[in-house]
Amino acid sequence: MMARIEVKTSDVAMTLHIARPGADIRGGVVVVQEAFGVTSYIESICDRLTTEGRLAVAPALFHRQGSPVLSYDDFKSAMPLVKTLGAA
């Protein structure tokens, strides 16, 4: 089962893509996005992990920039987004 939820952060909500296996959850995995956001490829990785009984979560790390999803050839837009990431 796939879902998107929003969680509160200190300033702006963060969207999470969540993929849940059936009744038998055998662990969890955080799938970290690439520089292009939580793309359909990242979502598909989460979904595939459910076949192994894993609960998978992909947080939208660029939530403060509007959670953009970029094409894989858009390095010009991706690199400034990557530079905004920090400990917060």
N, CA, C and O of each residue as an XYZ file, in Angstrom:
352
protein
N       0.835     -1.170      0.000
C       0.000      0.000      0.000
C       0.884      1.239      0.000
O       1.824      1.335      0.790
N       0.589      2.179     -0.876
C       1.353      3.414     -0.971
C       0.534      4.572     -0.405
O      -0.693      4.586     -0.500
N       1.222      5.527      0.176
C       0.553      6.706      0.699
C       1.536      7.861      0.746
O       2.752      7.670      0.724
N       0.994      9.038      0.809
C       1.786     10.243      1.059
C       1.208     10.882      2.304
O      -0.004     11.049      2.442
N       2.098     11.229      3.197
C       1.653     11.939      4.394
C       2.532     13.167      4.565
O       3.617     13.256      3.990
N       2.057     14.096      5.354
C       2.853     15.264      5.702
C       3.156     15.208      7.186
O       2.289     14.901      8.004
N       4.410     15.513      7.522
C       4.814     15.581      8.922
C       5.268     17.008      9.216
O       5.826     17.691      8.357
N       5.018     17.433     10.432
C       5.421     18.779     10.829
C       6.930     18.818     11.052
O       7.522     17.880     11.585
N       7.525     19.908     10.637
C       8.911     20.194     10.979
C       8.892     21.514     11.741
O       7.822     22.033     12.058
N      10.049     22.048     12.030
C      10.090     23.297     12.794
C       9.502     24.474     12.036
O       9.105     25.466     12.647
N       9.439     24.379     10.701
C       8.937     25.525      9.949
C       7.925     25.186      8.854
O       6.945     25.913      8.687
N       8.131     24.128      8.124
C       7.259     23.805      6.985
C       7.036     22.294      6.943
O       7.940     21.529      7.277
N       5.860     21.863      6.541
C       5.565     20.425      6.505
C       6.430     19.716      5.464
O       6.762     20.281      4.421
N       6.785     18.473      5.767
C       7.570     17.637      4.855
C       6.695     16.479      4.398
O       6.056     15.807      5.207
N       6.676     16.259      3.094
C       5.931     15.136      2.542
C       6.789     13.883      2.581
O       7.985     13.926      2.290
N       6.173     12.771      2.942
C       6.826     11.463      2.934
C       6.065     10.538      2.006
O       4.839     10.455      2.073
N       6.782      9.846      1.146
C       6.192      8.757      0.370
C       6.387      7.502      1.206
O       7.511      7.168      1.583
N       5.296      6.810      1.493
C       5.367      5.608      2.322
C       4.814      4.427      1.546
O       3.746      4.513      0.938
N       5.544      3.327      1.571
C       5.085      2.075      0.967
C       5.080      1.023      2.065
O       6.104      0.758      2.694
N       3.908      0.425      2.287
C       3.752     -0.564      3.359
C       3.535     -1.947      2.759
O       2.772     -2.105      1.805
N       4.207     -2.945      3.320
C       3.935     -4.311      2.879
C       2.613     -4.787      3.472
O       1.909     -4.024      4.134
N       2.289     -6.031      3.233
C       1.098     -6.614      3.846
C       1.245     -6.663      5.356
O       1.965     -5.849      5.934
N       0.591     -7.579      5.984
C       0.552     -7.660      7.446
C       1.905     -7.981      8.069
O       2.133     -7.641      9.230
N       2.792     -8.612      7.348
C       4.070     -9.077      7.905
C       5.190     -8.082      7.613
O       5.895     -8.215      6.613
N       5.354     -7.081      8.487
C       6.435     -6.104      8.318
C       7.692     -6.656      8.971
O       7.692     -6.977     10.160
N       8.773     -6.766      8.186
C      10.033     -7.328      8.683
C      11.140     -6.285      8.773
O      12.317     -6.617      8.631
N      10.783     -5.053      9.004
C      11.783     -4.004      9.141
C      11.404     -2.798      8.308
O      10.403     -2.803      7.592
N      12.215     -1.774      8.414
C      11.951     -0.548      7.680
C      13.199      0.005      7.038
O      14.318     -0.278      7.466
N      12.992      0.806      5.995
C      14.096      1.395      5.244
C      13.743      2.848      4.937
O      12.618      3.147      4.536
N      14.709      3.752      5.128
C      14.557      5.133      4.664
C      15.284      5.218      3.328
O      16.486      4.964      3.247
N      14.557      5.570      2.299
C      15.124      5.704      0.957
C      15.408      7.191      0.742
O      14.493      8.014      0.743
N      16.669      7.519      0.561
C      17.069      8.918      0.407
C      16.999      9.292     -1.069
O      17.536      8.604     -1.937
N      16.327     10.394     -1.317
C      16.162     10.869     -2.688
C      17.484     11.238     -3.324
O      18.488     11.444     -2.642
N      17.466     11.316     -4.630
C      18.607     11.819     -5.377
C      18.485     13.343     -5.458
O      17.593     13.925     -4.841
N      19.349     13.971     -6.195
C      19.327     15.427     -6.342
C      18.080     15.911     -7.075
O      17.822     17.114     -7.119
N      17.312     15.009     -7.644
C      16.176     15.379     -8.477
C      14.842     15.281     -7.744
O      13.789     15.469     -8.352
N      14.874     14.991     -6.454
C      13.663     14.924     -5.653
C      13.162     13.495     -5.495
O      13.841     12.535     -5.860
N      11.956     13.377     -4.944
C      11.332     12.058     -4.784
C      10.635     11.752     -6.107
O       9.443     12.004     -6.285
N      11.413     11.207     -7.012
C      10.938     10.908     -8.366
C      10.142      9.606     -8.386
O      10.073      8.897     -7.382
N       9.553      9.303     -9.514
C       8.826      8.034     -9.647
C       9.784      6.858     -9.469
O       9.368      5.791     -9.016
N      11.052      7.035     -9.815
C      12.032      5.970     -9.603
C      12.241      5.714     -8.110
O      12.277      4.559     -7.685
N      12.378      6.762     -7.318
C      12.545      6.614     -5.863
C      11.302      5.956     -5.278
O      11.405      5.078     -4.422
N      10.129      6.380     -5.739
C       8.890      5.749     -5.277
C       8.861      4.266     -5.640
O       8.402      3.444     -4.848
N       9.347      3.921     -6.830
C       9.342      2.510     -7.242
C      10.290      1.673     -6.384
O      10.023      0.496     -6.141
N      11.387      2.263     -5.924
C      12.289      1.550     -5.018
C      11.560      1.241     -3.712
O      11.638      0.128     -3.193
N      10.852      2.240     -3.189
C      10.055      2.011     -1.971
C       9.060      0.874     -2.193
O       8.925     -0.022     -1.359
N       8.380      0.924     -3.305
C       7.369     -0.085     -3.596
C       7.984     -1.485     -3.713
O       7.400     -2.457     -3.233
N       9.141     -1.591     -4.338
C       9.804     -2.900     -4.479
C      10.251     -3.451     -3.133
O      10.250     -4.666     -2.930
N      10.630     -2.576     -2.216
C      11.061     -3.046     -0.895
C       9.923     -3.729     -0.136
O      10.170     -4.561      0.736
N       8.690     -3.383     -0.462
C       7.558     -4.019      0.225
C       7.467     -5.500     -0.109
O       6.928     -6.277      0.679
N       7.982     -5.903     -1.258
C       7.941     -7.327     -1.612
C       8.845     -8.151     -0.708
O       8.712     -9.372     -0.632
N       9.765     -7.477     -0.024
C      10.651     -8.136      0.943
C      10.149     -7.947      2.372
O      10.846     -8.280      3.331
N       8.939     -7.413      2.509
C       8.367     -7.205      3.832
C       8.847     -5.947      4.532
O       8.681     -5.806      5.743
N       9.432     -5.044      3.787
C       9.973     -3.816      4.384
C       8.985     -2.663      4.252
O       8.357     -2.492      3.207
N       8.852     -1.887      5.297
C       8.159     -0.614      5.243
C       9.190      0.382      4.736
O      10.277      0.479      5.306
N       8.880      1.119      3.685
C       9.852      2.043      3.092
C       9.294      3.463      3.097
O       8.125      3.688      2.785
N      10.151      4.412      3.457
C       9.772      5.818      3.534
C      10.796      6.643      2.770
O      12.002      6.484      2.954
N      10.301      7.527      1.910
C      11.177      8.458      1.190
C      10.758      9.879      1.542
O       9.740     10.359      1.044
N      11.526     10.564      2.394
C      11.190     11.948      2.743
C      11.583     12.903      1.621
O      12.606     12.716      0.961
N      10.767     13.918      1.414
C      11.075     14.956      0.425
C      12.022     15.959      1.076
O      11.581     16.889      1.752
N      13.299     15.769      0.875
C      14.308     16.589      1.553
C      14.321     18.040      1.104
O      14.852     18.899      1.809
N      13.748     18.327     -0.051
C      13.678     19.703     -0.533
C      12.329     20.334     -0.175
O      11.825     21.176     -0.918
N      11.750     19.936      0.946
C      10.423     20.434      1.326
C      10.399     21.941      1.540
O       9.364     22.573      1.331
N      11.493     22.515      1.943
C      11.534     23.971      2.149
C      11.583     24.736      0.821
O      11.369     25.948      0.791
N      11.858     24.042     -0.244
C      11.877     24.645     -1.578
C      10.657     24.205     -2.401
O      10.633     24.396     -3.617
N       9.661     23.627     -1.753
C       8.439     23.237     -2.446
C       8.400     21.805     -2.934
O       7.496     21.440     -3.685
N       9.362     20.978     -2.528
C       9.432     19.559     -2.913
C       9.402     19.347     -4.429
O       8.609     18.548     -4.926
N      10.254     20.051     -5.158
C      10.240     19.875     -6.617
C      10.717     18.487     -7.019
O      11.522     17.860     -6.330
N      10.203     18.027     -8.143
C      10.676     16.797     -8.782
C      11.182     17.219    -10.157
O      10.430     17.741    -10.981
N      12.462     16.983    -10.384
C      13.109     17.443    -11.610
C      13.399     16.276    -12.542
O      13.459     15.124    -12.115
N      13.576     16.589    -13.812
C      13.986     15.550    -14.758
C      15.466     15.242    -14.524
O      16.216     16.071    -14.009
N      15.861     14.043    -14.911
C      17.226     13.589    -14.633
C      18.302     14.316    -15.433
O      19.491     14.110    -15.187
N      17.918     15.146    -16.367
C      18.931     15.920    -17.100
C      18.951     17.392    -16.688
O      19.622     18.206    -17.322
N      18.213     17.732    -15.623
C      18.122     19.129    -15.189
C      19.102     19.423    -14.046
O      18.701     19.780    -12.939
N      20.389     19.264    -14.345
C      21.423     19.537    -13.344
C      21.458     21.014    -12.954
O      21.798     21.355    -11.820
N      21.106     21.883    -13.895
C      21.132     23.327    -13.636
C      20.198     23.685    -12.476
O      20.531     24.549    -11.665
N      19.050     23.044    -12.389
C      18.107     23.297    -11.297
C      18.428     22.474    -10.054
O      18.167     22.910     -8.933
N      18.991     21.294    -10.250
C      19.228     20.379     -9.126
C      20.349     20.862     -8.207
O      20.214     20.782     -6.986
N      21.419     21.346     -8.753
C      22.577     21.689     -7.939
C      22.289     22.794     -6.920
O      22.733     22.673     -5.778
N      21.569     23.865     -7.269
C      21.238     24.856     -6.237
C      20.371     24.269     -5.119
O      20.506     24.670     -3.962
N      19.492     23.335     -5.447
C      18.675     22.691     -4.420
C      19.537     21.886     -3.461
O      19.336     21.934     -2.247
N      20.490     21.151     -4.000
C      21.375     20.340     -3.166
C      22.137     21.221     -2.190
O      22.361     20.839     -1.041
N      22.532     22.391     -2.645
C      23.305     23.310     -1.799
C      22.478     23.888     -0.654
O      23.044     24.429      0.296
N      21.150     23.783     -0.724
C      20.313     24.294      0.369
C      20.214     23.314      1.528
O      19.753     23.689      2.606
N      20.632     22.075      1.336
C      20.521     21.082      2.406
C      21.517     21.361      3.524
O      22.676     21.702      3.288
N      21.033     21.207      4.725
C      21.881     21.381      5.890
C      21.370     20.508      7.016
O      20.451     19.714      6.816
N      21.933     20.638      8.158
C      21.547     19.806      9.293
C      20.100     20.012      9.712
O      19.451     19.075     10.176
N      19.591     21.218      9.555
C      18.194     21.493      9.955
C      17.250     20.759      9.048
O      16.034     20.855      9.213
